[in-house]
Each structure stands twice: as C-alpha cells, then as structure tokens.
C-alpha cells in the first residue's frame, strides 16, 4: 500500500509539545493533523485571510463589541463590588 504522505521528525521543547497536544485535543484533532493544518493554513494564505476578516470585524463593529463586553462584565460583577447596584 503506497501513501502520498511523507514522514518527518520534529524536536520540540517538552512544554511546547504538551501545549500543541492540548491545542490539538481541544480541536478534536490528533497532533499530526493539528500540525498539518497549521502548516497548510500558514502556507496557503488561509490564516492571513482569517486574520484580515477578524480585523475587519473589529474595525467595523469594535464599538458594539466593546459595549457588549462591558454589559456582559457588568452582569457578572458582584453587587458588593458594583457601586451602582442596589444594596
């Protein structure tokens, strides 16, 4: 059985390897697929396109997002620490 995939080796610091494995698991990927996806996204421009889209969203809707974040933060602030809250 022939495969069009090639095997390679990486040397990573233990903490970086652990972080990569955790990130892969959080995305439901095995470590190999995670590394393959990172390389693919970086070399095809997909990552750059995603970052540009995210920046456009921030530029266009940043004020709304900041207001929403402040409103959500206010909902989770204990009354004793919120000077405007009724006692």
Secondary structure as GFF3:
##gff-version 3
##sequence-region A 1 87
A	DSSP	alpha_helix	14	26	.	.	.	ID=ss1
A	DSSP	alpha_helix	31	44	.	.	.	ID=ss2
A	DSSP	alpha_helix	46	75	.	.	.	ID=ss3
A	DSSP	three_ten_helix	79	81	.	.	.	ID=ss4
###
